[in-house]
Amino acid sequence: MKNITIVLILLCISGFVKSQESIAYEVDSLIETIIESNDIKGMSIGIVFDGQIVFTKGYGYLKKDFTQGEIGSTTPILSASISKTFVATAIMQLQEKDLLNIADPVNKHLPQFKMKDTDYSQITIRQLLNHTSGLTEGNNYTWDKKKHKGKDIENFVLSLKNKSLLFPPGERFSYSNTGYVVLGYLIEKISGQPFLEYIKTEILDKCQMNRSGFDYFDFSRDSMPIYYNNKGKINECCIGNTSPSGNLISTSTDLSNWIINNLKIYADSNPSGNSLLTKKSLDSLWTPTVTFDNSRTTLGLGWWQYHSEVYGTSIFHSGHYDNYSVSNLVIFPEKQFGFVILCNTESAIDIVYNELSDGITEILNKNWLQQSVKMH
């Protein structure tokens, strides 16, 4: 019996290695084909399968003249709205510590937050998380080409006193980056730490995301790629912008670790030793709270869901930063796999969201099915 057990273990290991090699080869071939067929300047990919990183790779060059190296799996790239998943996690951490409840009105914790019309006092933290607060987009959230100051997030939130709501809180959905800036300020005030510091110590460090952050000045400019907008114009990264809503700079390796940490929480129904979130909190983030007519897409709290008849339910957040980058991070909790795409070419948005993401999903699902058959 002991020998049979050893043989079975070796067969499982062999099967996983073959799946890993197959995934790497197929994904790499898919990306090379897509890049050759389209004017995509650069991207970085990370694949997680069975709770492990099985493939990371970069494509293209950091700079236009090709003199400063290639994009790799550790190249810091603007992830855009994938940032919101970190903000949502931080809010749930504070709820677990009984420092807030997502049902609370925002004004309970931020009395200085005001707007023109009185309905703003009814906005709840939950409504900020699922984009039903009615908040306007506010002003352009950048500070030119100089290092930001400690109170920039606060100053932006205070500037909303001159703005009006688009609709009464809770009435309907309207995507709001501004709402996530308010959440960032809420994190600062409740935790007593600057937003950047809290995210680093309570999330990034715990997820082994050592080359990630919201502050451009934490990165060497030479290590970062240039960006190409829809017209092919070249842009540097958004210097000085630390918006909680969309300015996480990260790598495909780091975001693969983010996927792994979320999958670990999901797989453990009682993670008493988990230092990031409980499964109960993760379920709250991943459970649909907003539905859309004739759509398979729903919205949780900081995360979206897509319900596919073929592949099952995926949890995701995409990103698009005007004139800069596009990104997509997708997790299949039940199957324990996921992937992240970071791209420096804005015009590739449809390819990243559809052709590339669909292709990677098909490859991962095929290998998952094959592995499941072998195990049974």
C-alpha distance (Angstrom), angle and dihedral (degrees) to the residues before:
residue distance angle dihedral
M1 . . .
K2 3.80 . .
N3 3.81 91.2 .
I4 3.80 91.3 49.1
T5 3.81 90.3 52.3
I6 3.81 91.6 51.1
V7 3.81 91.0 49.5
L8 3.81 91.3 50.5
I9 3.81 91.4 50.0
L10 3.79 91.3 49.7
L11 3.80 90.8 48.7
C12 3.82 90.6 51.6
I13 3.81 91.3 49.4
S14 3.79 90.9 47.4
G15 3.80 90.7 49.2
F16 3.80 92.2 50.9
V17 3.81 92.6 49.1
K18 3.79 90.5 50.9
S19 3.82 90.5 48.7
Q20 3.79 89.9 49.4
E21 3.80 92.1 50.9
S22 3.80 91.7 45.8
I23 3.81 92.9 50.0
A24 3.81 92.5 48.8
Y25 3.80 93.2 49.1
E26 3.81 95.7 44.8
V27 3.81 95.8 44.6
D28 3.80 92.4 46.4
S29 3.81 91.1 49.8
L30 3.81 91.4 48.1
I31 3.81 93.0 51.2
E32 3.80 94.3 45.6
T33 3.81 89.8 52.2
I34 3.81 93.1 48.2
I35 3.81 93.7 47.1
E36 3.80 92.0 49.1
S37 3.81 91.4 50.2
N38 3.80 95.5 47.5
D39 3.78 136.9 42.7
I40 3.81 95.2 -106.1
K41 3.81 112.8 152.9
G42 3.77 99.8 -166.3
M43 3.78 148.2 -22.8
S44 3.78 143.2 168.7
I45 3.80 125.8 -140.1
G46 3.80 134.6 -162.0
I47 3.81 125.5 -172.3
V48 3.81 126.0 -166.4
F49 3.81 119.4 -167.5
D50 3.79 127.6 173.8
G51 3.80 89.1 -4.0
Q52 3.81 95.6 -55.2
I53 3.79 136.6 97.7
V54 3.80 103.9 -107.8
F55 3.80 100.4 167.9
T56 3.79 138.0 18.4
K57 3.76 125.9 163.5
G58 3.78 142.5 151.6
Y59 3.79 128.5 -139.7
G60 3.79 130.1 -159.1
Y61 3.79 132.7 13.0
L62 3.79 134.0 -60.6
K63 3.80 95.2 -130.5
K64 3.78 135.8 26.9
D65 3.82 94.6 -112.5
F66 3.84 92.0 52.9
T67 3.83 90.7 -131.9
Q68 3.80 98.8 117.6
G69 3.77 101.2 56.0
E70 3.75 140.0 -99.2
I71 3.78 131.2 -56.3
G72 3.80 109.5 -100.0
S73 3.78 140.8 -179.5
T74 3.83 89.6 -88.4
T75 3.81 95.8 47.6
P76 3.84 110.5 121.5
I77 3.81 109.7 -123.4
L78 3.81 130.4 175.5
S79 3.82 105.3 -99.9
A80 3.83 95.8 -167.9
S81 3.81 114.9 -163.8
I82 3.79 95.5 4.2
S83 3.83 77.7 86.3
K84 3.79 89.2 77.2
T85 3.81 92.4 68.9
F86 3.81 88.9 63.1
V87 3.79 92.7 49.0
A88 3.81 90.5 50.7
T89 3.81 91.0 49.8
A90 3.81 90.8 50.7
I91 3.81 91.0 52.3
M92 3.81 91.2 51.9
Q93 3.81 90.2 49.1
L94 3.79 89.4 56.3
Q95 3.80 90.3 48.1
E96 3.82 90.2 52.6
K97 3.82 87.6 55.4
D98 3.84 89.4 52.3
L99 3.79 90.5 -118.3
L100 3.80 91.6 124.2
N101 3.78 143.0 -3.8
I102 3.79 119.3 -136.1
A103 3.81 87.8 -132.4
D104 3.82 89.3 62.4
P105 3.79 120.1 108.7
V106 3.79 108.9 -108.7
N107 3.81 89.3 -125.2
K108 3.80 90.7 63.8
H109 3.80 87.7 71.4
L110 3.82 100.6 22.4
P111 3.81 108.5 40.5
Q112 3.81 88.1 164.8
F113 3.81 91.0 64.2
K114 3.81 107.0 100.3
M115 3.81 139.8 158.5
K116 3.79 136.1 -171.0
D117 3.79 97.5 -96.8
T118 3.80 123.1 54.4
D119 3.82 95.8 -125.4
Y120 3.81 89.2 81.8
S121 3.82 88.6 81.5
Q122 3.82 88.8 67.7
I123 3.82 95.1 58.7
T124 3.80 111.4 117.8
I125 3.80 129.0 -155.9
R126 3.80 88.7 -115.7
Q127 3.82 90.3 56.8
L128 3.78 90.4 53.4
L129 3.81 89.7 51.5
N130 3.82 95.0 51.9
H131 3.80 99.0 36.0
T132 3.81 96.9 -112.9
S133 3.83 97.7 115.4
G134 3.80 96.7 99.1
L135 3.80 91.8 -126.0
T136 3.77 118.7 159.5
E137 3.79 121.1 -130.2
G138 3.81 93.6 -108.0
N139 3.80 122.2 -162.1
N140 3.78 128.4 -24.4
Y141 3.78 103.3 -76.1
T142 3.81 102.2 -137.6
W143 3.77 136.3 103.7
D144 3.76 104.0 -149.8
K145 3.81 118.8 -116.6
K146 3.75 100.8 -36.2
K147 3.76 132.5 92.5
H148 3.77 112.1 -85.3
K149 3.78 122.0 -115.2
G150 3.78 127.5 -122.1
K151 3.79 95.4 -104.3
D152 3.80 100.0 46.6
I153 3.81 94.0 109.2
E154 3.80 90.1 47.6
N155 3.80 92.6 48.0
F156 3.79 91.2 51.2
V157 3.80 92.5 51.2
L158 3.81 91.6 47.3
S159 3.81 89.8 51.8
L160 3.81 89.1 65.0
K161 3.81 88.7 79.0
N162 3.79 86.3 87.8
K163 3.81 93.4 52.8
S164 3.79 132.4 84.8
L165 3.79 129.2 -142.0
L166 3.79 118.6 -103.0
F167 3.83 90.6 -137.6
P168 3.82 139.0 -14.8
P169 3.82 112.9 -66.8
G170 3.79 113.3 -88.1
E171 3.80 95.2 14.2
R172 3.81 97.3 112.7
F173 3.79 146.7 -30.4
S174 3.80 123.5 -75.8
Y175 3.80 119.9 159.6
S176 3.79 108.6 -116.4
N177 3.79 126.6 -173.4
T178 3.78 87.2 -179.9
G179 3.79 90.3 63.1
Y180 3.78 90.1 61.0
V181 3.79 92.1 49.9
V182 3.81 87.3 56.0
L183 3.81 88.2 50.1
G184 3.80 89.0 51.8
Y185 3.80 89.9 53.6
L186 3.80 89.4 47.3
I187 3.81 89.5 54.6
E188 3.81 89.7 52.2
K189 3.79 95.7 49.6
I190 3.80 97.1 43.7
S191 3.81 97.9 41.5
G192 3.80 94.5 40.2
Q193 3.81 89.4 -133.2
P194 3.81 131.5 105.7
F195 3.80 110.0 -97.2
L196 3.81 93.0 -114.4
E197 3.79 92.4 51.2
Y198 3.80 94.6 47.4
I199 3.81 94.0 50.4
K200 3.80 91.2 47.7
T201 3.80 98.2 48.5
E202 3.80 99.8 35.1
I203 3.81 101.3 37.5
L204 3.80 118.2 6.7
D205 3.80 96.6 46.2
K206 3.81 92.2 44.5
C207 3.81 90.7 52.3
Q208 3.81 94.5 47.8
M209 3.81 89.5 -114.4
N210 3.78 94.7 151.0
R211 3.82 98.1 159.5
S212 3.79 98.0 49.1
G213 3.79 135.1 94.9
F214 3.79 146.5 129.2
D215 3.81 96.4 -115.4
Y216 3.81 117.7 86.6
F217 3.79 89.8 -158.4
D218 3.80 91.3 65.0
F219 3.80 89.0 69.3
S220 3.77 133.5 68.1
R221 3.79 109.2 -113.2
D222 3.80 89.5 -140.1
S223 3.81 90.5 59.0
M224 3.80 93.6 55.8
P225 3.80 127.7 78.7
I226 3.77 126.4 -121.7
Y227 3.80 117.5 -115.0
Y228 3.80 131.0 -127.7
N229 3.80 120.6 -148.2
N230 3.80 126.3 -151.2
K231 3.80 91.0 -82.2
G232 3.79 93.8 49.1
K233 3.80 93.5 -106.1
I234 3.79 114.1 149.7
N235 3.81 119.9 -123.0
E236 3.77 133.3 -179.0
C237 3.80 118.9 -135.1
C238 3.81 119.2 -73.4
I239 3.76 98.1 -83.7
G240 3.79 115.9 -147.7
N241 3.80 96.1 6.1
T242 3.81 115.9 126.5
S243 3.79 100.0 164.9
P244 3.83 113.1 162.7
S245 3.80 88.6 -143.4
G246 3.78 99.1 66.1
N247 3.77 119.3 -14.1
L248 3.77 105.4 95.9
I249 3.80 108.1 134.6
S250 3.79 109.5 -156.8
T251 3.80 146.6 146.2
S252 3.78 133.4 -115.1
T253 3.81 89.3 -113.1
D254 3.80 93.2 51.9
L255 3.80 93.5 45.9
S256 3.79 89.2 48.4
N257 3.81 85.8 58.3
W258 3.80 87.8 50.7
I259 3.81 88.9 55.1
I260 3.81 91.5 48.1
N261 3.81 93.0 51.0
N262 3.79 91.8 50.8
L263 3.81 91.7 47.1
K264 3.81 90.5 51.0
I265 3.79 91.1 54.1
Y266 3.80 91.6 47.7
A267 3.82 93.1 49.8
D268 3.82 94.1 51.3
S269 3.79 113.5 68.4
N270 3.81 92.2 -166.8
P271 3.82 109.4 28.0
S272 3.79 96.4 175.0
G273 3.78 90.4 162.4
N274 3.79 96.2 45.6
S275 3.77 111.6 118.0
L276 3.81 98.1 -165.2
L277 3.83 109.5 52.8
T278 3.79 140.9 -30.8
K279 3.78 118.9 -110.2
K280 3.80 88.7 -114.2
S281 3.80 90.1 60.6
L282 3.80 92.7 44.9
D283 3.80 89.9 50.9
S284 3.81 88.5 53.5
L285 3.81 90.2 54.5
W286 3.80 94.0 46.0
T287 3.82 99.3 42.4
P288 3.83 113.8 99.3
T289 3.81 114.7 -105.6
V290 3.81 99.6 164.5
T291 3.80 126.3 43.7
F292 3.79 129.6 -168.8
D293 3.80 127.6 -146.1
N294 3.82 115.0 -98.9
S295 3.80 91.8 -3.6
R296 3.80 134.3 120.5
T297 3.80 88.4 -152.6
T298 3.80 122.0 95.1
L299 3.80 133.2 174.2
G300 3.78 127.8 -128.6
L301 3.80 123.7 175.9
G302 3.79 108.7 -53.4
W303 3.81 91.2 -23.7
W304 3.82 133.4 77.8
Q305 3.80 128.1 -143.8
Y306 3.80 130.5 -148.2
H307 3.80 117.9 -163.3
S308 3.81 110.4 -152.6
E309 3.80 123.5 -176.0
V310 3.81 89.0 -149.5
Y311 3.81 104.0 41.3
G312 3.80 104.2 20.8
T313 3.81 125.8 -128.0
S314 3.77 120.7 -22.1
I315 3.80 127.6 -168.8
F316 3.77 114.5 -143.5
H317 3.76 151.7 153.9
S318 3.76 123.9 -160.1
G319 3.78 127.3 -162.5
H320 3.79 137.3 -149.9
Y321 3.78 122.2 174.5
D322 3.81 110.0 -169.7
N323 3.81 111.8 -110.9
Y324 3.79 92.5 3.0
S325 3.79 131.3 52.5
V326 3.78 146.5 -6.2
S327 3.79 125.7 -153.9
N328 3.78 143.6 171.5
L329 3.80 131.3 -164.2
V330 3.81 117.4 -172.2
I331 3.82 130.6 -178.6
F332 3.81 128.8 -172.0
P333 3.83 100.9 -162.4
E334 3.81 98.6 -173.5
K335 3.80 92.4 50.3
Q336 3.80 95.5 39.3
F337 3.78 96.8 -130.0
G338 3.78 136.5 110.3
F339 3.77 145.4 151.4
V340 3.78 144.2 -148.2
I341 3.80 130.3 -147.6
L342 3.82 123.3 -165.4
C343 3.80 116.0 -175.6
N344 3.82 131.1 -179.5
T345 3.82 94.4 -158.6
E346 3.81 113.9 87.1
S347 3.80 94.3 -164.8
A348 3.82 89.4 63.1
I349 3.81 91.7 70.4
D350 3.82 96.8 112.2
I351 3.80 91.7 43.7
V352 3.81 92.8 50.6
Y353 3.80 94.3 46.3
N354 3.79 97.3 41.8
E355 3.81 123.2 12.5
L356 3.80 97.2 32.4
S357 3.81 98.1 37.3
D358 3.80 92.1 45.0
G359 3.79 91.2 48.0
I360 3.80 93.7 50.7
T361 3.81 90.9 46.3
E362 3.80 90.8 52.9
I363 3.82 91.9 50.1
L364 3.81 93.9 48.3
N365 3.79 93.7 45.5
K366 3.81 92.2 49.6
N367 3.80 91.6 52.1
W368 3.80 91.3 44.7
L369 3.81 90.4 53.7
Q370 3.79 91.6 48.0
Q371 3.79 91.7 49.6
S372 3.82 91.4 47.3
V373 3.81 91.1 53.2
K374 3.82 91.7 50.0
M375 3.80 92.1 50.1
H376 3.79 91.6 53.2
